[in-house]
Amino acid sequence: MSKQIFTPFLMTFVLFSLVFCGPSEDTKEIQGKAKQIIGALPEKMPGSENDSEKLVSLGKKLYFEKKLSQNETQSCNSCHNIEGKSAGVDNLPTSPGAFGKNGDRNSPTVLNAGFHFVQFWDGRAPDLKAQAKGPILNPVEMAMPTEKEVLKRINEDAEYPKLFAEAFPNDKNPVTYDNLAGAIAAFERTLVTQSRFDDFVRGDFKAISKAEQEGFKSFLAAGCTSCHSGNLLGGNSYRKVGLVNEFKTEDLGLFKITKRAEDKFVFKVPSLRNITLTGPYFHDGKIATIEEAVQKMAYHQLGINLSEDETKKIVLFLGTLADKNRVN
């Protein structure tokens, strides 16, 4: 009789232990490294604490405003699509402007952009506000001729003068190009993503699978964090493309801004947040798949040839960095 009672009890105890015994020592170690080397992405961007609801609302309206392009066909969202599952890009190698001509660089994602240390591939804008001023007046992009013409359209609109006044209540003349860019930047500061990797870093040991954890170990072992470090996994430094093995490109990168010989072929290191959603890849958008991008970076930047198996492991890990609300 006691044997019959003990056996079900033992089976229940074993099953309970398997389910609730907690993470393995290996998982704890991996989580510790993830927390120390990468870290979780903050829930808010720097500067957002000063953004009012009316300022953000105005910025959102301006972000989708096609009147900011000369022929009223383009908005910020045209190249940096945030609607639905879109990850802040148009998923094109390079983007067509208002009159159909393409730019010469791949459009980077706007998601989490306010965490980056500079904006654009060549870092020519120090922050979101400065970045927002550029495309509107760029002849290839939105092609507005002057700031004055932009403000003329805003002032002639039935809604914007009032919205600017509400967003900038202390300004005697609130409708300015500087304020327009500031409002767009305020909205962009709301575009923070959260991933399963962040959940893992914060202590949810089941947020990423054992295979994805192995992928993170492969990512570390390959030396990827020599460039892709910090909670953005990039976005915080410049690097020469082709650091170890030559990468052929006609784009001189940062050199176009500084004119210093040592800055030839130097670009801002892209963040790997949402990277599996933002292809095609590299500054010229010529790499179609994430697998090829991983292999080429390993070869050109680190001097190693990743096996197909190691590449798959790393790509599996990169998938954990995608915004949970945008993953299919």
C-alpha positions, 0 to 999 in steps of 0.5 A: 500500500505504501509503495503504491502511494510513494510511486505517484508521489515520486513521479509528481516530484520529478515532474515538478522539479523538471518544470520548476527547478529553474535555469541551468548553470549554463543558461545563467552564465549566458544570461550573465554575459548578455547582461554584462556585455550587451545589456537591455535597451532602456524603455525611453530615449534620452531627451524624451522626458522633456517631450510633451504630448502635444509636441509628440503628436505634432511630430507624428503628424509631420512624420507622415506629412507629404506636404514636406516634399516638393511634389507632395508624394513623399513623407519621412515614412516613405523611406522609414516605414513604421506602419504595421510590422514594418521596422523603420525602413522601406526594405529597398537597397536604396530609396527613391526620392520625390522625383524617382531618383534613388539615393546612394545609400541604404536607408537606416531604420528610424527605430531606436535611432535616438540612442545612436551617438550620431545620425546617418551612415557618415555621422554628419548629423549629431542628433535626431533634430539635425537629421530631420532637417536634412532629407526635406531639403535634399534635392534627391529626397524630398526636394523642397527648395528652401526652409522658407517654402517649407514654412509657407506650406505649414502656415497655409495649412488649416491645422498646423499653425494652431498645432505648432502654437500648442506644441511650443507655447512659449514661442512668440513665432512657433512655426520655424524650421527648427521647431518643425525638426524638433517636433519630428525628433520628439516623435522619433524618440518614442520609437523604442523597441523591446525584444525577447533578448531584453526579456532574457537580460532582465531575468526571463530565462525562458525568453530565448531558446537553448539554440538561440543561447548557443547562437549568442555564444557563437556571436561572442566567440566570433568576436562580433562584439569588437564592433557591435557592443553596448545595448544597441549592439552598434550605433556607438562608434565608427569603423572602416569597412574592410578592416582586415580584408578589403571591401570594395566600394566606391563610397568613401564614407566619413571621408566625405565629411572630414576630408581626412585620409584615415576616414576613407571607407569609414562608416558608423557601425549599424545597430543590430537591433531589428537587423533581421527585419531591416534588409537588404544590408550594408551602406549600399544595400547590396547584400540581400540576406542576413546570412550573407551579411554575417559571413561577409562581415566576419570575413572583411572585419574579423578575417574569419570564414564562418561555417554555414552552421556557425552562420545559422547559429548567429542568425538565430541569435540575431532574431532575438533582437527583433521588436516583439511587436513587429515579428511575424 
